[in-house]
Amino acid sequence: MSCGSMTSSLHISIKPNDSSLNFQNLEILKHTNMLPHLQLILLLLAFISHEPVAVAQSQVAPITKHTDLATPLYSVQLMITSWVNRDIFYKNLLIDIDAPFTWYNCTVDWNSLIYNRNCPTCPAPVSCQEYQCTNVRTSSTYESPSCLPETNSSTLPGGGDCTCPVNVVNPVNGTCGQALLNFDEFTFRGSDGKNPLPDYLVRSQLNAACAPITTFESFPANVTGVMAFSKSRYAFPAYQFQPFTKTFGLCLPSSLSAHGVMFSGNGPYYLLPNSDVDLRSLLSYVPLLSYPDSFGYFIGVKSVVVKGRSIDVSMSTTKLSTIEPYTILRTDIYKQLVHMISIATMGILRVRPVAPFGLCLKNQTGRSHVSLLVPDIVLKLEDEKKWIISSSNSMKQVKKNVACLAFVDGGGTSEHGMVIGTFQMEDNFLMFDLDNSSLGFSSSLLSNKTSCANFNFTSP
């Protein structure tokens, strides 16, 4: 098979303990008639073997919070499959819902097309003559004034074709570099929504890009790539096919000691201790909006409300970001919010602001977590839906007895009126449904006696 004819697919490997049912690498091609009959096939095999076969409803992976840099970032753990013996290697990649494609530390090798044993995890490069090279460069690329023009001058041993350098922008420091586009395969664990299924692996073939290890020196420790979850046709969600729809959920942890969770697929989704409550039942849904020249996610916020006082933001755009640590507000919106919170907390002692925040309060109890009586900040959305930001997502504990309003001033000419950052997303469940162009959001899960750290990653 030539590179140009390679199709995106899902591979599901099920390795039961009972050797009477031992089939691997069941390949589900999106262009075959097998897709609608996947579950029937698995049930028939279970009947023949007299053993039950679990059918994955979603893919699942742990999310880690990193605080070893100036601002917190979040990574998802994926598995890279050896082209030689199907061994699994683990990598942590930054979650980026803006990135047009995934890129990470790897080395492309023409010999990978014939299973190069000297580099079992080296993916095959995309030739500059392949349509994927043209498509990524023209319609799914990073845009930055610091990026140099892409050329086809690079070649590799083992093949005569030129490779396909593509521009990548470092989300940590904003610098532009280049990576080599490849044909890759990523693996996640299958799940029934409550646990990972034992030895049930879901493999996705996709285009990613390889960058040298020096590219990631500014990244958190043990993070060597960027995982694209945007609306781009070369981001991870675009490569998902039945039974795993183009829907993914993010639950960012507030804790450093426990993992959050990423789901891919329609669900159901569960968190302990509420193992009978599907997270989808807690969600409100609003449309995802388009924005010119962006692969990111936007929602329509009509107003910001604090104790009955409101700020009209209906003429501004609101973007979601997994890179910005705190919600950024245009100066006019920011000043009004600070004023309203100041009025609502007049009985609490002020302290000197701690950068980058503009309003900080004394936590009289001296506890290590926020215990201030601060009113909810309510984002009023389309169809009267409300995203409620409680004190756990609005006040950041910066010292033992100091908490600050975790919103920052983005300047008077910022492109977007509001960019919702990760602190406001922690312990909230967000479901991005690309098929229906909608966002499901839960507000804080703490009010439901659970958190993003409560997915059960142990297999049943």
Secondary structure, DSSP 8 states (H G I E B T S, - for coil): --GGG---EEEEEE--SSTTS-EEEEEEETTSTTGGGHHHHHHHHHHHHTS-----SEEEEEEEEE-SSSS-EEEEEEEEE-TTT--EEEEEEEEESS-SS-EEE----GGGGG--TTSTT--EE-BTTSHHHHHHHHHS----TT-----S--B-TT-SSBB-EEEEE-TTT--EEEEEEEEEEEEEEEE-SSSEEEEEEEEEEEEEEEE-GGGGTTS-TT--EEEE-SSSTTSGGGG--TTS-SEEEEE--S-SSS-EEEEESS----BTTBTT--GGGG-EEEE-B--TT--SEEE-EEEEEETTEEEE-TTS-EEE-SS-SSEEE-HHHHHHHHHHHHHHTTTS-EE---TT-S-EEE-TT--SS-------EEEEEGGG-EEEE-HHHHEEEEETTEEEE-EEE--TT-SSSEEE-STTTTTEEEEEETTTTEEEEEEEGGGGT--GGG---S--
